[in-house]
């Protein structure tokens, strides 16, 4: 009988406790939220929908948007004004009668691809006869592939910069032409053997091999510096980095319409062109056969000719397709435009080239003007 009574008391106690828990919502207080829009853009309001459960009238809401801003509203709106690293961790904490629960989510923040007062690269090519592209940035007195080389090109009103992109050991995209650090920094070894944090400890050398205080920049930093001010030629040829990895960053920073991708290979070029209708994937035309392979494609817009293919017959075929022509002049050479009275530039002008890439962008631009 005693055992039966003990069991009865235990059953009653559990039943009462369960009812109290359900009534007060103790077991159901759970924080969660959703975004009304799939994409979040800088300077655009984003609405957060509180999907928490077990809420009461007295529930307190504590939002942290990860950018130093907070809110106590149940369903707040927020405007991210800086892209930062591109990802913010948004956190929500709900509190009620001494109980609380938290939930967080990483939010990718994007720049819009529409830049006020700025033409897209294709619009620019359609309205200006020839653009000048600074090879590895304007590095005559600076470090190549540096932020300063981009800033100097902007200052000199050069229309485009070419930059080379490689990937760190931990997957970050940085600016570097060579596979190793030996030539351009105070470090040695492969770029891919170092993490971004390690790479940022090294210093760049300038064009004369003198060590500077400038660090290796990331692609994100370069895009921020150049956004709305200069066009980009993104060199991912020779397997420097995968197109997919670079595409995501360029897309996030709203620069797809402001850049071309030097893809080189046929398969990579096709993949890039099929990825996004706004992509300008620039293949190299190194022989007539390669030209023929691209002639059957409808979405090629810009092609990179070489000296052996840059002749009137092949250029005419490219122009018949409506392609814009990219051509080098005075690249990786001790010869400057002054040494041959701008002969290389004049040849590009004569054959109606559209973009001239050079190590002497200021001299070339002045000649074109």
Secondary structure as GFF3:
##gff-version 3
##sequence-region A 1 369
A	DSSP	alpha_helix	2	24	.	.	.	ID=ss1
A	DSSP	three_ten_helix	26	28	.	.	.	ID=ss2
A	DSSP	beta_strand	33	35	.	.	.	ID=ss3
A	DSSP	beta_strand	40	41	.	.	.	ID=ss4
A	DSSP	beta_strand	45	50	.	.	.	ID=ss5
A	DSSP	beta_strand	60	64	.	.	.	ID=ss6
A	DSSP	beta_strand	70	71	.	.	.	ID=ss7
A	DSSP	beta_strand	77	79	.	.	.	ID=ss8
A	DSSP	beta_strand	87	96	.	.	.	ID=ss9
A	DSSP	beta_strand	99	110	.	.	.	ID=ss10
A	DSSP	alpha_helix	121	127	.	.	.	ID=ss11
A	DSSP	beta_strand	131	134	.	.	.	ID=ss12
A	DSSP	alpha_helix	147	155	.	.	.	ID=ss13
A	DSSP	beta_strand	160	167	.	.	.	ID=ss14
A	DSSP	beta_strand	173	175	.	.	.	ID=ss15
A	DSSP	three_ten_helix	191	193	.	.	.	ID=ss16
A	DSSP	alpha_helix	196	199	.	.	.	ID=ss17
A	DSSP	beta_strand	203	205	.	.	.	ID=ss18
A	DSSP	beta_strand	211	215	.	.	.	ID=ss19
A	DSSP	alpha_helix	219	226	.	.	.	ID=ss20
A	DSSP	beta_strand	231	235	.	.	.	ID=ss21
A	DSSP	three_ten_helix	237	239	.	.	.	ID=ss22
A	DSSP	alpha_helix	243	252	.	.	.	ID=ss23
A	DSSP	three_ten_helix	256	258	.	.	.	ID=ss24
A	DSSP	beta_strand	259	264	.	.	.	ID=ss25
A	DSSP	alpha_helix	266	275	.	.	.	ID=ss26
A	DSSP	beta_strand	281	285	.	.	.	ID=ss27
A	DSSP	alpha_helix	288	295	.	.	.	ID=ss28
A	DSSP	beta_strand	302	305	.	.	.	ID=ss29
A	DSSP	alpha_helix	312	320	.	.	.	ID=ss30
A	DSSP	beta_strand	324	328	.	.	.	ID=ss31
A	DSSP	three_ten_helix	337	339	.	.	.	ID=ss32
A	DSSP	alpha_helix	343	350	.	.	.	ID=ss33
A	DSSP	beta_strand	355	358	.	.	.	ID=ss34
A	DSSP	alpha_helix	361	368	.	.	.	ID=ss35
###
